[in-house]
C-alpha cells in the first residue's frame, strides 16, 4: 500500500502555484484598494494568490511589512505625480494649481493609501528619500529658497489646509449648494496671493 503523502503547511495545494514577493504585494495593493484596511486579511490575500496563508511567510514577515510596502508604493506614486506636474506646468501660478490638484486627485483616487502618505518618514532611512522628494517638489512649487524654520511652518500650514479640505470632502462635510470646486479654486488663489481670503 502506497504511503499517503501529508501536505506540509506553507506549500501550495496540488494545482496551485508559488507566489513571488512582488506578486504578493501587487495582490495586496489591489485587495486593500477594494476592501479597505479594516477588512484586509492575510488569509484572503493568500486565497487570492491561490496559496495557503503560511506560504506568505516564505516571502514576507507579517502584516506590518505589507503595510510598509504599501506606504512605500504610495509615496512613490504620489511623488511621481507631483514631479510630473511640476515638469509640465509652465508658470508659477499654474504650478500651484496643478500641484494642489494632483495631490487632491491622488487622495480621491486612492483613499485607502493616501493616509499612509501623510505620516512622517523622517525616522525611516528607506522611506525618507521618498518623503524628501515630495518636500523638494513643494519647495520648488511655492518658491521657498531653503527648508528653514519659516518654510517648515508654511509647509505645515499648507498641509493642514489641504488635508483638512480632503478629509471634509471625503466625509461629505460640504453640504451646501455652493461649488466645492470653486472653494478649492479659492484655496489656490489664496496661496498664490499669500492672503487667506
Steps between C-alpha positions, in 0.01 A plus 500: 500500500639837397588737779268801517694822454408756762480852362739725690374838623626784289506308176244560225233237452509292185427718201602818681807707414769664706471878538786744487551783745409754229180311415403496866537877531324562167206288613497672842482841329199392292325330792548790743375738232183292472417405859691756709737448791235398753390204288843405368626160618812307411284189464296671231817618330631143492169376362513756219850378412394136508734405783471415865543776756823353647655522152488879528758484777754354260510848346375753758538536874155615605211740441716795606740431215208504256394836641856635469518396135161657431631823655813484284295452186259778596781749559664398173178544305414833657854626445487392135175685442614819669835497321329454164270796563798712598676418172197563279374819667642819354422793729517539875124534546438202273746294700313566824167413340634177347684402819190537716279321249741211458521459878123512542447267203731240652315517832163457326608217270693309769308557825645188664859604431494878532510488885833316477655794314432751775696308762848630569788320328766687698613203707485228233825496301343316206185710475659837579628559142144457370365747754785741427423481128142617558630772730745615232218532247301703751795733561543559128129553428464761774844650437632444851878549463602266781340276759548747783274554801267736314460253213424214739220700662358598161505142373327379817227761449469398134473129586242569770290710265516249214450194719208661681327572169558142380368343822192723512421431135541124545275504807227694319561805714423750224123482484401842377420573136804720439756336269766290672727553201463875538600473866806297403587755234493772766755305702726510195443873456568564867829313488602684182431840655629414846167605654255250644197694372 
